[in-house]
Amino acid sequence: MPKLRDQDYMKLALRLARRGLGQTSPNPMVGAIIVKDGRIIGQGYHHHYGGAHAEVNAIASAQESVNGATLYVTLEPCCHYGKTPPCVEAILQNKIARVVIGALDPNPRVNGRSVQILNQHGIETKVGVLEDACRELNQAHFKLMSTGLPLVSLKFAQTLDGRIATVSGDSRWISGEKFRRLAHKLRATHDAVMVGIDTVLRDNPELTVRLVKGRNPTRVILDSSLRIPLDAEVLKLETAPTIIATTPRADGKKLSRLRQMGVEVLVAREDKSGEVDLRHLLELLGERNISSVLVEGGAGVITSLLRQNLADKVVVAVAPKLMGKGIEAVGELNIREVSQAVKLSFSKIYRLGEDLVIEARLNPRS
């Protein structure tokens, strides 16, 4: 059997890390492998927020001493006290000889400090093995730590001619059942799901995870003048927490009533149109350690985020249907030349039932 390389062990660590998807936020997903004399003697991953970190789980799983072994970990070990003690201490105490790291942690409390500590104690370190894949795994964490803003994903279903609803507003169901199940999986793997008040008034959605197993995201409702009915499904807090984002012009009595009901109301700045300033709102959500937001509509919210270069990803189901006139998925972006168009980098394109699903990254316009 050929000898495994650092990249091979890091691939295994990445595979382990993905098991924490939807469970670790606001912490990143991390996987760890311990190798000694060419044998894997321990492995672990970060199971859930507040639980032991990947490195500690890997050490605990080892059936023999890890003294002199090599630790492969997808993200730089922590060196500060949080919900758990620093992983660097566990590495030192157990006399691991070499640490191979996928990517440095952009968290200001870490960001190279752990590598420095390990080197000071004579432990060999190697950084940057499969770095792109390790960063991609935790792209929400990297964005929040570097910008203070959560990763924003736009999800919608449209007809082949780009309509998300008929002229009368009917949208059930453009996509098939399999895409609707995927939509619930996306909810379960994002910290928050965001919609505009028109979506709430039209559909009265729960915005919870029901078609798959997973935790419910925080529900964020854009409601600049607090039009939300007090009996709306999203205000039933026993199912999931809710944040209403509004503006200073909102009715004070209704704002107080919502807070008395236990609903968190964020008063954000107004934009030029008198609506919630979306960048300011994302900053407020980032301050609450919300690292990823799934935006489910409506068209006005999606368009505003695109116009302001605030979206990072899109997940679109294209249904094999034509509607002619109807509500457009994306509205006016103030584009007058093709060269000004929002550019996408396709990540995945695949069939899901009858629908064609496109997952893409957005390349912000300059």
FENCOR-V332871 format. One record per residue. N is the residue number from 1. SS is DSSP state (h for helix, s for strand, l for the rest). NEAR is the number of other ideal C-beta (glycine too) atoms within 10 Angstrom. Layout:
# FENCOR-V332871
n:N ss:SS near:NEAR
n:N ss:SS near:NEAR
This chain:
# FENCOR-V332871
n:1 ss:l near:4
n:2 ss:l near:5
n:3 ss:l near:6
n:4 ss:l near:15
n:5 ss:l near:10
n:6 ss:h near:16
n:7 ss:h near:12
n:8 ss:h near:15
n:9 ss:h near:22
n:10 ss:h near:23
n:11 ss:h near:19
n:12 ss:h near:17
n:13 ss:h near:28
n:14 ss:h near:22
n:15 ss:h near:14
n:16 ss:h near:23
n:17 ss:h near:27
n:18 ss:h near:12
n:19 ss:h near:13
n:20 ss:h near:22
n:21 ss:l near:14
n:22 ss:l near:21
n:23 ss:l near:18
n:24 ss:l near:23
n:25 ss:l near:24
n:26 ss:l near:15
n:27 ss:l near:24
n:28 ss:l near:27
n:29 ss:l near:25
n:30 ss:l near:32
n:31 ss:s near:30
n:32 ss:s near:30
n:33 ss:s near:29
n:34 ss:s near:25
n:35 ss:s near:21
n:36 ss:s near:18
n:37 ss:l near:8
n:38 ss:l near:9
n:39 ss:s near:10
n:40 ss:s near:16
n:41 ss:s near:18
n:42 ss:s near:22
n:43 ss:s near:21
n:44 ss:s near:25
n:45 ss:s near:26
n:46 ss:l near:27
n:47 ss:l near:15
n:48 ss:l near:13
n:49 ss:l near:13
n:50 ss:l near:10
n:51 ss:l near:15
n:52 ss:l near:20
n:53 ss:l near:27
n:54 ss:h near:29
n:55 ss:h near:29
n:56 ss:h near:22
n:57 ss:h near:20
n:58 ss:h near:31
n:59 ss:h near:23
n:60 ss:h near:11
n:61 ss:h near:14
n:62 ss:l near:17
n:63 ss:l near:6
n:64 ss:l near:12
n:65 ss:l near:11
n:66 ss:l near:22
n:67 ss:l near:10
n:68 ss:l near:11
n:69 ss:l near:25
n:70 ss:s near:19
n:71 ss:s near:30
n:72 ss:s near:30
n:73 ss:s near:29
n:74 ss:s near:33
n:75 ss:s near:32
n:76 ss:l near:27
n:77 ss:l near:26
n:78 ss:l near:23
n:79 ss:l near:22
n:80 ss:l near:13
n:81 ss:l near:10
n:82 ss:l near:12
n:83 ss:l near:10
n:84 ss:l near:15
n:85 ss:l near:14
n:86 ss:l near:21
n:87 ss:h near:26
n:88 ss:h near:24
n:89 ss:h near:15
n:90 ss:h near:21
n:91 ss:h near:25
n:92 ss:h near:15
n:93 ss:h near:9
n:94 ss:l near:18
n:95 ss:l near:13
n:96 ss:l near:23
n:97 ss:l near:15
n:98 ss:s near:16
n:99 ss:s near:25
n:100 ss:s near:23
n:101 ss:s near:24
n:102 ss:s near:27
n:103 ss:s near:23
n:104 ss:l near:19
n:105 ss:l near:24
n:106 ss:l near:20
n:107 ss:l near:21
n:108 ss:l near:9
n:109 ss:l near:14
n:110 ss:l near:21
n:111 ss:l near:14
n:112 ss:l near:13
n:113 ss:h near:18
n:114 ss:h near:26
n:115 ss:h near:22
n:116 ss:h near:12
n:117 ss:h near:18
n:118 ss:h near:23
n:119 ss:h near:12
n:120 ss:h near:8
n:121 ss:l near:11
n:122 ss:l near:8
n:123 ss:l near:18
n:124 ss:s near:12
n:125 ss:s near:16
n:126 ss:s near:13
n:127 ss:s near:14
n:128 ss:l near:12
n:129 ss:l near:22
n:130 ss:l near:22
n:131 ss:h near:15
n:132 ss:h near:10
n:133 ss:h near:16
n:134 ss:h near:27
n:135 ss:h near:17
n:136 ss:h near:14
n:137 ss:h near:24
n:138 ss:l near:26
n:139 ss:h near:16
n:140 ss:h near:24
n:141 ss:h near:24
n:142 ss:h near:21
n:143 ss:h near:19
n:144 ss:h near:25
n:145 ss:h near:19
n:146 ss:h near:11
n:147 ss:h near:13
n:148 ss:l near:12
n:149 ss:l near:19
n:150 ss:l near:26
n:151 ss:s near:23
n:152 ss:s near:25
n:153 ss:s near:24
n:154 ss:s near:26
n:155 ss:s near:22
n:156 ss:s near:21
n:157 ss:s near:26
n:158 ss:s near:25
n:159 ss:s near:21
n:160 ss:l near:12
n:161 ss:l near:14
n:162 ss:l near:14
n:163 ss:s near:23
n:164 ss:s near:23
n:165 ss:s near:22
n:166 ss:l near:15
n:167 ss:l near:11
n:168 ss:l near:8
n:169 ss:l near:13
n:170 ss:l near:12
n:171 ss:l near:21
n:172 ss:l near:7
n:173 ss:l near:11
n:174 ss:l near:23
n:175 ss:l near:26
n:176 ss:l near:17
n:177 ss:h near:13
n:178 ss:h near:16
n:179 ss:h near:23
n:180 ss:h near:16
n:181 ss:h near:15
n:182 ss:h near:21
n:183 ss:h near:22
n:184 ss:h near:16
n:185 ss:h near:16
n:186 ss:h near:21
n:187 ss:h near:26
n:188 ss:h near:21
n:189 ss:l near:20
n:190 ss:l near:25
n:191 ss:l near:23
n:192 ss:s near:23
n:193 ss:s near:28
n:194 ss:s near:31
n:195 ss:s near:22
n:196 ss:s near:24
n:197 ss:h near:22
n:198 ss:h near:17
n:199 ss:h near:22
n:200 ss:h near:24
n:201 ss:h near:13
n:202 ss:h near:15
n:203 ss:h near:17
n:204 ss:l near:12
n:205 ss:l near:16
n:206 ss:l near:15
n:207 ss:l near:25
n:208 ss:l near:19
n:209 ss:l near:22
n:210 ss:l near:13
n:211 ss:l near:15
n:212 ss:l near:15
n:213 ss:l near:10
n:214 ss:l near:18
n:215 ss:l near:15
n:216 ss:l near:16
n:217 ss:l near:26
n:218 ss:s near:19
n:219 ss:s near:26
n:220 ss:s near:28
n:221 ss:s near:26
n:222 ss:s near:25
n:223 ss:l near:24
n:224 ss:l near:21
n:225 ss:l near:14
n:226 ss:l near:20
n:227 ss:l near:15
n:228 ss:l near:20
n:229 ss:l near:11
n:230 ss:l near:10
n:231 ss:l near:8
n:232 ss:l near:17
n:233 ss:h near:16
n:234 ss:h near:25
n:235 ss:h near:19
n:236 ss:l near:13
n:237 ss:l near:13
n:238 ss:l near:5
n:239 ss:l near:16
n:240 ss:l near:19
n:241 ss:l near:14
n:242 ss:s near:23
n:243 ss:s near:20
n:244 ss:s near:27
n:245 ss:s near:27
n:246 ss:s near:27
n:247 ss:s near:20
n:248 ss:l near:10
n:249 ss:l near:11
n:250 ss:l near:20
n:251 ss:l near:12
n:252 ss:h near:9
n:253 ss:h near:9
n:254 ss:h near:18
n:255 ss:h near:16
n:256 ss:h near:11
n:257 ss:h near:14
n:258 ss:h near:21
n:259 ss:h near:12
n:260 ss:h near:8
n:261 ss:l near:13
n:262 ss:l near:11
n:263 ss:l near:20
n:264 ss:s near:15
n:265 ss:s near:20
n:266 ss:s near:16
n:267 ss:s near:16
n:268 ss:s near:22
n:269 ss:l near:14
n:270 ss:s near:16
n:271 ss:l near:17
n:272 ss:l near:6
n:273 ss:l near:10
n:274 ss:l near:10
n:275 ss:l near:20
n:276 ss:s near:27
n:277 ss:l near:19
n:278 ss:h near:23
n:279 ss:h near:16
n:280 ss:h near:16
n:281 ss:h near:23
n:282 ss:h near:25
n:283 ss:h near:16
n:284 ss:h near:18
n:285 ss:h near:27
n:286 ss:h near:18
n:287 ss:h near:9
n:288 ss:l near:15
n:289 ss:l near:13
n:290 ss:l near:25
n:291 ss:l near:25
n:292 ss:s near:26
n:293 ss:s near:28
n:294 ss:s near:25
n:295 ss:s near:27
n:296 ss:s near:22
n:297 ss:s near:24
n:298 ss:l near:25
n:299 ss:h near:20
n:300 ss:h near:16
n:301 ss:h near:22
n:302 ss:h near:23
n:303 ss:h near:17
n:304 ss:h near:21
n:305 ss:h near:21
n:306 ss:h near:20
n:307 ss:h near:18
n:308 ss:l near:14
n:309 ss:l near:14
n:310 ss:l near:20
n:311 ss:l near:22
n:312 ss:l near:20
n:313 ss:s near:20
n:314 ss:s near:24
n:315 ss:s near:20
n:316 ss:s near:21
n:317 ss:s near:24
n:318 ss:s near:20
n:319 ss:s near:20
n:320 ss:l near:10
n:321 ss:l near:15
n:322 ss:l near:10
n:323 ss:l near:18
n:324 ss:l near:9
n:325 ss:l near:9
n:326 ss:l near:21
n:327 ss:s near:21
n:328 ss:s near:16
n:329 ss:l near:24
n:330 ss:l near:17
n:331 ss:l near:14
n:332 ss:l near:8
n:333 ss:l near:14
n:334 ss:l near:6
n:335 ss:l near:12
n:336 ss:l near:7
n:337 ss:l near:6
n:338 ss:h near:6
n:339 ss:h near:8
n:340 ss:h near:12
n:341 ss:l near:10
n:342 ss:l near:16
n:343 ss:s near:12
n:344 ss:s near:15
n:345 ss:s near:9
n:346 ss:s near:10
n:347 ss:s near:13
n:348 ss:s near:9
n:349 ss:s near:11
n:350 ss:s near:9
n:351 ss:s near:9
n:352 ss:s near:15
n:353 ss:l near:16
n:354 ss:l near:14
n:355 ss:s near:24
n:356 ss:s near:16
n:357 ss:s near:19
n:358 ss:s near:16
n:359 ss:s near:16
n:360 ss:s near:17
n:361 ss:s near:16
n:362 ss:s near:20
n:363 ss:s near:11
n:364 ss:l near:12
n:365 ss:l near:14
n:366 ss:l near:5
